[in-house]
Amino acid sequence: MAAIKKQTGAKFYVDAADAEVCKAGGANDYEMGHLGMSFQPVIPDKLLKDKDVIQLGTTRLTMLHHPGHTKGSCSFLLNVVDGKRLYKMLIANVPSIITDKPFSEISAYPRIREDYTYTLKAMKELQFELWVAAHASQFQLHAKRKEGDAYSPSVFADRKGYDKLLEDISEDFNNHP
């Protein structure tokens, strides 16, 4: 991110809860910090909080604070137009659990259990028509859309798949020490 910011002059916006990790190059990350700096430090230009709106041309992204995976994990809601109609779109930061340690032993993130609880509840209540996630496997991109397929936004209208994914993560969360 630091290299992109330097090369393009772009502004770097981040959920305020992840600002210190960005500034430290990951060295203070609750899960990976023991490895030292894992990326070039980057100074945020703007700190975001839940429901802040980012304007990109005519596109308005609403940032949703969804902590747990990291302290500042976030998802985004936006409206997209495909020429025929408007869709409410979710870019989901799926709250997968990245630690094997019992939550009670993670002193660098004492609110981790509460944050996952909040995020799972908040994500279950979201209303949207289409959704994608940060990782193709999380929303079955390669099964939904193959090269040469006809254009169809409806392949991303998979609320059932979204709910099942959250159900599976909730089960992992409930079974986590």
C-alpha positions in Angstrom: 0.0 0.0 0.0 2.9 2.4 0.7 4.3 1.8 -2.7 0.9 2.3 -4.4 0.4 5.5 -2.4 3.9 6.8 -3.4 3.6 5.8 -7.1 0.1 7.1 -7.7 -0.3 9.9 -5.2 -3.5 8.2 -4.0 -4.8 8.9 -0.6 -4.8 6.0 1.9 -8.0 5.7 3.9 -8.2 3.0 6.6 -10.6 2.0 9.4 -9.2 3.9 12.4 -8.8 0.6 14.4 -6.2 -0.6 11.9 -4.2 2.7 11.6 -1.5 1.7 14.1 -0.9 -1.6 12.4 -0.5 0.2 9.1 1.9 2.7 10.6 4.0 -0.1 12.1 4.1 -2.2 9.0 2.3 -5.0 10.8 4.8 -5.3 13.5 2.1 -4.8 16.2 -0.5 -7.0 14.6 -2.2 -9.3 17.2 -1.6 -12.4 15.1 1.4 -11.8 12.9 3.3 -9.2 14.8 5.7 -11.7 16.3 7.2 -11.9 12.8 8.1 -8.3 12.9 7.4 -5.9 10.1 5.5 -7.8 7.3 5.0 -4.8 5.0 6.3 -1.3 4.4 4.7 1.0 6.9 2.1 3.3 5.4 0.7 6.5 7.0 -3.1 6.8 6.6 -4.4 10.1 5.1 -7.8 9.6 6.6 -9.1 7.5 9.4 -12.6 6.0 8.9 -15.2 5.0 11.4 -18.4 2.9 11.0 -20.8 4.2 8.3 -18.4 6.8 7.0 -19.0 7.5 3.3 -16.2 7.6 0.7 -16.9 9.4 -2.5 -15.2 8.1 -5.7 -16.5 10.1 -8.6 -20.3 9.3 -8.6 -19.8 6.2 -6.5 -20.5 6.4 -2.7 -19.1 3.6 -0.6 -20.3 3.2 3.0 -17.7 1.7 5.2 -19.0 -0.8 7.8 -16.7 -1.5 10.8 -16.6 -5.3 11.1 -13.8 -6.0 13.5 -12.5 -9.4 14.6 -10.5 -10.7 11.7 -8.4 -7.6 12.4 -9.3 -4.7 14.8 -10.2 -2.6 11.8 -11.7 -5.1 9.3 -14.4 -3.4 7.3 -17.0 -4.2 4.6 -18.5 -1.8 2.1 -22.0 -1.1 0.8 -22.5 0.7 -2.5 -25.0 1.1 -5.3 -24.0 -0.2 -8.7 -25.8 0.4 -12.0 -25.4 -2.0 -14.8 -27.3 0.1 -17.4 -30.5 -1.7 -16.7 -31.0 -1.3 -13.0 -29.6 -0.3 -9.7 -28.3 -2.9 -7.2 -27.3 -2.5 -3.6 -24.0 -4.3 -3.4 -22.0 -5.6 -0.5 -18.2 -6.1 -0.5 -18.0 -8.3 2.5 -14.9 -8.7 4.7 -15.7 -12.2 5.8 -14.9 -12.5 9.5 -12.8 -15.7 9.3 -10.9 -16.6 12.5 -7.2 -16.4 11.8 -5.8 -17.5 15.1 -5.6 -20.9 16.8 -4.9 -19.3 20.2 -7.7 -19.1 22.7 -9.2 -15.6 22.5 -8.5 -15.1 26.3 -4.8 -15.5 25.6 -4.6 -12.7 23.0 -3.5 -9.8 25.2 -2.8 -7.6 22.1 -6.5 -7.8 21.3 -8.5 -8.1 24.5 -11.9 -7.3 22.8 -11.5 -10.0 20.1 -14.4 -12.1 21.3 -16.7 -9.1 21.7 -15.7 -7.8 18.2 -16.5 -11.1 16.5 -19.8 -11.3 18.3 -20.7 -7.7 17.1 -19.5 -8.4 13.5 -21.3 -11.7 13.1 -24.6 -10.1 14.3 -24.1 -7.0 12.2 -23.4 -8.9 9.0 -26.4 -11.2 9.5 -28.6 -8.1 9.6 -27.3 -6.5 6.4 -29.6 -5.9 3.5 -28.2 -6.1 0.0 -29.0 -7.6 -3.4 -25.5 -8.6 -4.7 -22.4 -9.5 -2.8 -18.7 -10.4 -3.3 -15.9 -10.8 -0.8 -12.2 -10.1 -0.6 -11.2 -13.7 -1.5 -12.8 -15.4 -4.5 -13.2 -18.7 -2.6 -15.3 -17.0 0.1 -18.1 -16.3 -2.4 -17.5 -19.2 -4.8 -16.5 -16.8 -7.7 -15.0 -19.5 -9.9 -18.2 -21.7 -9.6 -20.5 -18.7 -10.2 -18.7 -17.0 -13.1 -16.6 -18.8 -15.6 -14.7 -17.3 -18.6 -17.1 -17.0 -21.5 -20.2 -17.0 -19.4 -22.9 -14.5 -20.4 -23.2 -11.3 -18.4 -25.5 -11.9 -15.4 -25.4 -9.9 -12.2 -27.8 -12.4 -10.7 -25.0 -14.9 -10.1 -23.9 -12.6 -7.2 -27.4 -12.4 -5.7 -26.6 -15.4 -3.5 -28.1 -14.5 -0.1 -28.4 -18.2 0.7 -24.6 -18.7 0.2 -23.8 -15.6 2.2 -26.0 -16.8 5.1 -24.5 -20.3 5.0 -21.0 -18.8 5.1 -21.8 -16.7 8.1 -23.5 -19.8 9.7 -20.3 -21.8 9.2 -18.1 -19.0 10.6 -20.5 -18.6 13.6 -20.0 -22.3 14.3 -16.2 -21.9 14.1 -16.5 -18.9 16.4 -18.7 -20.7 18.9 -16.3 -23.6 19.0 -13.2 -21.5 19.3 -11.5 -21.7 22.7 
